[in-house]
């Protein structure tokens, strides 16, 4: 009996280690290598249901409809990428000039206000503050120059490879969308019935999970947009609706987040002497960050059918191991595996017994307490 239990635990451990190795290899090597084709497959999967709907309801030609929808999708994506790239390039190019003409004068003006307030006090405080200011500026200035240079050179140097990836992705998307039925028949005709059933279940789980993820992050986007709209309105920011929309889009992107905009904005506003607006912007930033940490695992977990704790662990591990892509892809992988287990397609983690109530813990006698006679 003990040998069987030991073998069962060893098999479970080996299965877990093998799955972890496969997932790591896929995210570390396969996804970066096949990224253009994965993007094309994702866009095709989003477009094809609408193509089928238009073909069924409006009797439109499938291939022509697919070509038009793919073209529209890539035009929208290209517009968003151009806007984001233009924003990053202009911000990075003007970062050094902003640091010298705005940040340093604001720091000096802030210290002058403090000096006027404490002019009758001990001058050692102001000497220490001015020394800290010089140290801060001397340490930040080369970092700002380095960051600005690296962003600009990175954007420029990566343009050729990025254009090649985009072209490959566009061509592959047209192939996937226009010849989906032929590709599916060519692949499935070479599968056994058992393999076909498992592959269909896996693909169906992946498609369902991706759809739930899109709905979940759409809801998170709307919540963040609403928080930003109300907060910027209270702060008295002009054109608060388009600004809130832009920050909400920036917040939904991997790694970036609203912290890269809201926190510097609030600090700069405070340094410029607009304390009321700066405090409101900082409060909005804190509310967005705290709310995001609480609602994201809950909403994503509820949508894909996972416990929020498992979703949070998967997002954190994915972010640490694989960056922004892993933060989205690893929870999706866990959700697909869980759905396949529940559907009985895979048996990686079989239920060995029915859950029972834990036995009560026996109270132990204190070591130094004398035993009663």
KAWO-V513078 format. One record per residue. N is the residue number from 1. RES is the residue in one small letter. PHI is phi in degrees with one decimal (none if undefined). Layout:
n->[N & N]
res->[RES & RES]
phi->[PHI & PHI]
//
This chain:
n->[1 & 2 & 3 & 4 & 5 & 6 & 7 & 8 & 9 & 10 & 11 & 12 & 13 & 14 & 15 & 16 & 17 & 18 & 19 & 20 & 21 & 22 & 23 & 24 & 25 & 26 & 27 & 28 & 29 & 30 & 31 & 32 & 33 & 34 & 35 & 36 & 37 & 38 & 39 & 40 & 41 & 42 & 43 & 44 & 45 & 46 & 47 & 48 & 49 & 50 & 51 & 52 & 53 & 54 & 55 & 56 & 57 & 58 & 59 & 60 & 61 & 62 & 63 & 64 & 65 & 66 & 67 & 68 & 69 & 70 & 71 & 72 & 73 & 74 & 75 & 76 & 77 & 78 & 79 & 80 & 81 & 82 & 83 & 84 & 85 & 86 & 87 & 88 & 89 & 90 & 91 & 92 & 93 & 94 & 95 & 96 & 97 & 98 & 99 & 100 & 101 & 102 & 103 & 104 & 105 & 106 & 107 & 108 & 109 & 110 & 111 & 112 & 113 & 114 & 115 & 116 & 117 & 118 & 119 & 120 & 121 & 122 & 123 & 124 & 125 & 126 & 127 & 128 & 129 & 130 & 131 & 132 & 133 & 134 & 135 & 136 & 137 & 138 & 139 & 140 & 141 & 142 & 143 & 144 & 145 & 146 & 147 & 148 & 149 & 150 & 151 & 152 & 153 & 154 & 155 & 156 & 157 & 158 & 159 & 160 & 161 & 162 & 163 & 164 & 165 & 166 & 167 & 168 & 169 & 170 & 171 & 172 & 173 & 174 & 175 & 176 & 177 & 178 & 179 & 180 & 181 & 182 & 183 & 184 & 185 & 186 & 187 & 188 & 189 & 190 & 191 & 192 & 193 & 194 & 195 & 196 & 197 & 198 & 199 & 200 & 201 & 202 & 203 & 204 & 205 & 206 & 207 & 208 & 209 & 210 & 211 & 212 & 213 & 214 & 215 & 216 & 217 & 218 & 219 & 220 & 221 & 222 & 223 & 224 & 225 & 226 & 227 & 228 & 229 & 230 & 231 & 232 & 233 & 234 & 235 & 236 & 237 & 238 & 239 & 240 & 241 & 242 & 243 & 244 & 245 & 246 & 247 & 248 & 249 & 250 & 251 & 252 & 253 & 254 & 255 & 256 & 257 & 258 & 259 & 260 & 261 & 262 & 263 & 264 & 265 & 266 & 267 & 268 & 269 & 270 & 271 & 272 & 273 & 274 & 275 & 276 & 277 & 278 & 279 & 280 & 281 & 282 & 283 & 284 & 285 & 286 & 287 & 288 & 289 & 290 & 291 & 292 & 293 & 294 & 295 & 296 & 297 & 298 & 299 & 300 & 301 & 302 & 303 & 304 & 305 & 306 & 307 & 308 & 309 & 310 & 311 & 312 & 313 & 314 & 315 & 316 & 317 & 318 & 319 & 320 & 321 & 322 & 323 & 324 & 325 & 326 & 327 & 328 & 329 & 330 & 331 & 332 & 333 & 334 & 335 & 336 & 337 & 338 & 339 & 340 & 341 & 342 & 343 & 344 & 345 & 346 & 347 & 348 & 349 & 350 & 351 & 352 & 353 & 354 & 355 & 356 & 357 & 358 & 359 & 360 & 361 & 362 & 363 & 364 & 365 & 366 & 367 & 368 & 369 & 370 & 371 & 372 & 373]
res->[x & x & x & x & x & x & x & x & x & x & x & x & x & x & x & x & x & x & x & x & x & x & x & x & x & x & x & x & x & x & x & x & x & x & x & x & x & x & x & x & x & x & x & x & x & x & x & x & x & x & x & x & x & x & x & x & x & x & x & x & x & x & x & x & x & x & x & x & x & x & x & x & x & x & x & x & x & x & x & x & x & x & x & x & x & x & x & x & x & x & x & x & x & x & x & x & x & x & x & x & x & x & x & x & x & x & x & x & x & x & x & x & x & x & x & x & x & x & x & x & x & x & x & x & x & x & x & x & x & x & x & x & x & x & x & x & x & x & x & x & x & x & x & x & x & x & x & x & x & x & x & x & x & x & x & x & x & x & x & x & x & x & x & x & x & x & x & x & x & x & x & x & x & x & x & x & x & x & x & x & x & x & x & x & x & x & x & x & x & x & x & x & x & x & x & x & x & x & x & x & x & x & x & x & x & x & x & x & x & x & x & x & x & x & x & x & x & x & x & x & x & x & x & x & x & x & x & x & x & x & x & x & x & x & x & x & x & x & x & x & x & x & x & x & x & x & x & x & x & x & x & x & x & x & x & x & x & x & x & x & x & x & x & x & x & x & x & x & x & x & x & x & x & x & x & x & x & x & x & x & x & x & x & x & x & x & x & x & x & x & x & x & x & x & x & x & x & x & x & x & x & x & x & x & x & x & x & x & x & x & x & x & x & x & x & x & x & x & x & x & x & x & x & x & x & x & x & x & x & x & x & x & x & x & x & x & x & x & x & x & x & x & x & x & x & x & x & x & x & x & x & x & x & x & x & x & x & x & x & x & x & x & x & x & x & x & x & x & x & x & x & x & x]
phi->[none & -66.2 & -65.3 & -64.3 & -63.0 & -63.9 & -62.8 & -63.7 & -68.9 & -66.1 & -62.6 & -64.6 & -65.5 & -63.5 & -62.9 & -64.6 & -65.2 & -64.2 & -63.6 & -62.4 & -65.9 & -64.9 & -62.0 & -62.7 & -64.5 & -65.1 & -73.6 & -81.7 & -119.5 & -70.0 & -64.8 & -61.4 & -70.3 & -103.6 & -56.5 & -59.8 & -74.1 & -67.5 & -63.6 & -64.0 & -66.2 & -65.0 & -64.3 & -62.6 & -64.7 & -77.6 & -82.9 & -60.9 & -59.7 & -68.9 & -61.9 & -63.5 & -64.2 & -66.7 & -67.7 & -76.9 & -87.8 & -104.7 & 58.1 & -84.5 & -65.3 & -63.1 & -67.3 & -65.6 & -64.2 & -63.0 & -62.0 & -66.3 & -67.1 & -63.5 & -61.9 & -62.5 & -59.9 & -72.7 & -65.6 & -64.4 & -62.7 & -63.0 & -63.0 & -64.7 & -65.7 & -64.5 & -64.0 & -65.4 & -64.6 & -64.2 & -64.3 & -65.0 & -65.1 & -67.4 & -65.9 & -68.1 & -66.3 & -96.9 & -64.8 & -65.9 & -64.3 & -63.4 & -63.2 & -78.3 & -98.6 & -119.9 & -67.3 & -62.4 & -61.1 & -65.5 & -63.3 & -63.1 & -65.2 & -64.0 & -66.2 & -65.3 & -63.2 & -63.5 & -62.9 & -68.8 & -76.1 & -113.3 & -65.5 & -89.9 & -92.8 & -65.4 & -76.2 & -65.0 & -64.0 & -68.5 & -63.0 & -68.4 & -65.3 & -66.3 & -66.5 & -65.2 & -63.8 & -63.5 & -64.8 & -63.7 & -66.2 & -66.5 & -85.9 & -81.3 & -58.5 & -65.3 & -69.7 & -64.8 & -62.3 & -64.2 & -64.5 & -61.1 & -64.9 & -66.6 & -67.1 & -64.3 & -65.8 & -65.2 & -63.8 & -70.1 & -71.3 & -88.3 & -60.9 & -60.4 & -66.0 & -66.1 & -63.2 & -62.4 & -63.6 & -65.1 & -62.7 & -61.2 & -64.4 & -63.9 & -62.0 & -64.2 & -64.7 & -61.5 & -63.9 & -62.7 & -72.6 & -80.4 & -115.4 & -60.0 & -62.3 & -66.7 & -64.5 & -63.7 & -66.2 & -64.7 & -80.1 & -70.8 & -67.7 & -100.2 & -104.4 & -74.0 & -63.1 & -65.4 & -64.3 & -63.7 & -64.1 & -67.0 & -65.1 & -64.5 & -65.1 & -65.3 & -66.4 & -63.6 & -64.8 & -64.1 & -64.7 & -64.9 & -65.4 & -62.9 & -63.6 & -66.0 & -64.1 & -62.1 & -65.5 & -63.3 & -75.3 & -65.6 & -66.0 & -62.1 & -60.2 & -65.5 & -65.1 & -63.1 & -61.8 & -65.3 & -61.0 & -66.0 & -61.6 & -65.3 & -64.9 & -67.9 & -64.3 & -66.4 & -79.1 & 76.4 & -81.9 & -73.9 & 54.6 & -68.8 & -67.8 & -64.1 & -65.9 & -62.8 & -64.1 & -64.5 & -67.0 & -64.8 & -64.5 & -63.2 & -70.1 & -78.9 & -73.7 & -61.0 & 72.2 & -64.2 & 78.1 & -73.7 & -60.6 & -70.8 & -110.6 & -68.5 & -66.3 & -61.7 & -61.0 & -65.8 & -65.8 & -62.9 & -63.6 & -65.8 & -63.9 & -81.1 & 94.8 & -90.0 & -69.2 & -62.9 & -65.8 & -63.0 & -66.5 & -63.3 & -62.8 & -66.8 & -63.1 & -60.6 & -59.8 & -63.6 & -62.1 & -63.6 & -65.1 & -64.9 & -62.8 & -63.1 & -64.9 & -88.0 & -83.2 & -63.3 & -61.1 & -67.1 & -66.1 & -63.2 & -63.2 & -66.4 & -68.7 & -94.8 & 83.9 & -111.7 & -66.4 & -56.3 & -66.0 & -65.0 & -61.9 & -64.0 & -63.6 & -63.5 & -65.5 & -67.9 & -63.9 & -62.2 & -66.3 & -70.4 & -86.1 & -125.6 & 81.8 & -62.3 & -64.5 & -64.1 & -63.7 & -95.6 & -75.7 & -67.1 & -60.5 & -62.8 & -61.8 & -62.7 & -66.0 & -64.6 & -60.2 & -65.2 & -66.7 & -65.7 & -66.7 & -65.6 & -79.1 & 80.6 & -73.0 & -116.2 & -134.6 & -76.3 & -129.3 & -69.1 & -79.6 & -86.1 & -156.5 & -74.4 & -65.3 & -123.7 & -71.4 & -66.5 & -65.6 & -63.8 & -80.3 & -73.6 & -74.3 & -93.3 & -72.7 & -61.4 & -63.7 & -93.8 & -80.8 & -73.1 & -75.1 & -72.9 & -85.4]
//
